[in-house]
Amino acid sequence: MTTTKTGLKAIAALEASKGVIAILVAFGLHVLAGKNLQHVAELIVSYAHLNPASHFPSIFIHAASTFSDSKTNLLAIGAFAYSLIRLVEAYGLWNELVWTEWFALLSGAIYLPFEIYEVIFHTGFLAVGALLINIIVVWYMSRILLSKREEEKQC
C-alpha cells in the first residue's frame, strides 16, 4: 500500500469515527426527546459526583432546562445529517474518489479560522489537538491534490 493510500485511509478512518460519534449523538438526542432534560442533567452531574452548584455543572443543568422537545429533535436531525456527510466522505476517501478529496480539503479548511480563534481565546488541550489534526489533514489533502495535478500535466 502506498503512502498516499495509507494517508487517505487514515483520514477516512478519522472521518468515519466522526460520523459514528455523530450518529450516536443523534440517537442519544432522539432517545432524550420528550424527557425532562433538566432531571437527566441533574442525574448525570450526581452520577459524576460533581457539585451541582459549582460553575460548569450549573451551566450544564441550566442549558438542559432550556431545551424543548423540538430543539432536541432538531439537534438530532442535524447530528444525523452531519454523520451522513462524514460517512460518505470516509467512503469516498477510502475508495480514492477525487471529489471527496476536494471535499475533505475544503471542509477541513473551513474549520481552520474557528479552530484558530478557539486556540487563541479558549486555549485547551482539545482545541490545540483539533487544530493540529485539521492542519495536518488540510496540508495532506492539498499535497495529494497538487501531486495529482502535476501528474496530469506531465501526461
N, C-alpha and C positions, 0 to 999 in steps of 0.2 A: 504494500500500500504506500503510495507516495505521500510526501508531507502535505501536499495540497489536500488530498483526500482525508488524511488524518485530521488536519486542521478543520476542514469543513464538517467532518463527523463530530468533532469535539464541540463546535459551535452548534451543530444540530442537536446534540445531546443537551447542551445548555438551554436552547430554546424549547426543547421538548420538556425539560424539567420545569421551566416557567409555565408552560401550558398545563402540565399536570397539576402544579400547585394552584394555578388559577381555576382549574375545573373543580378541585377540592374545595376552594373558597366559594365557588358558585354554588355547589351542592350544600355546603355548610350554611350559606346565607339563605338558600331556599328552605332548608330544614328549620331555620330560626324564624322565618317569616310567620307571623301570627302568634309568636310567643312574646312574653313580657321580656324585652331585651335588657331592661334595667335589672331585673331579677337575675337573668343569665349572667350579666356582667358582675353583679354582686357575688354570685356563686363562684365565678372564675377568680375574682380577687380574694375571696375567702379561701378557696382551694389552694391558691398560690401563697397563702399566709402573708398577704400584704395588708397594710393598714388602709382601710377604705377612705380615711380622712386625709391621707397624705396626697401630695400633689398629683402624680401621674395616675394612681388608681381612681382618684376622684374625677379626673378629666375623663377617663375611660368610662366610668359609670354614668357620668353626665351625658357623654356623647351617645351612649347606648340608649339612654332615656329619651333622646330626641328623634330616634329613628322610627319612622312609621312603617307599616307593612309595605306600602307602595315604594318607599325608598329602599327598603331591604330587597324587594323583588327586582327593582330597577338595578341595584348593585349586582345582584345575582346574574341578571341578564348580561350586564356589562362584563362581568368576570368570565362568563361563559363565552361571549364573543371574543374577548381577549385570548382566552385559551385556544379557541379555534384558529385564530390568526397565528399564534405561536406554534401550534402543532402542524399547521400547513407549512409554515416557514421551515420547521425542523424537517419535515418530509422532503421538501424541495432541496434543502441544503444536503441532506443525506444522499439524495439522488443526483446532486450536482446540477440542478436546474438553474440556468443563468438568471432568470428573473428573480428567483429567491435570493441569489447572491446580491443583486442590486437592492432588493427589499431589505436584506439584513444590513447592508451598508447604510441605507437611508434611515431605517428605523433606529439603528444604533446612534447615528449622528444626530437625530432629532432630540434624543435624550441628553446629549452632552451638555448643553447650556444649563439645563435644570440640575444635572448632577454636579456641575462645577459650582453653581450657586449654593447647592446643599453643602458641599465641602467647605466653601468659604464661610457660610453663615451658621451652619449646624454641623461642625466637624465631628465625625464619629467614625468608628471602625467600619460600619456597614456602608456609610456614604463614600468613604475613600475606596473601599473594596469594590463597590458597584461602579464607581468612576474608572478605576483601573481596568477592571474586566471589560467595560464598554470601550475604553480607548483601545485595548488590545483587539477586540472584535472589529471595530471600525478600521483600525490600521490593517489588520489581516485581510479583511474583505476588500479594502481598496487595493492592497497589494495583489490579490488574486485577480481582480478585475483589470488592473493595469497590465499584468503579465499576459492575460488573455488578449487584450487589445494589441499588445506588442506582437504576439504570435500571429494574429490576424494580419497585421501589417507586413510581416515577413513572408506570408504565403502569397 
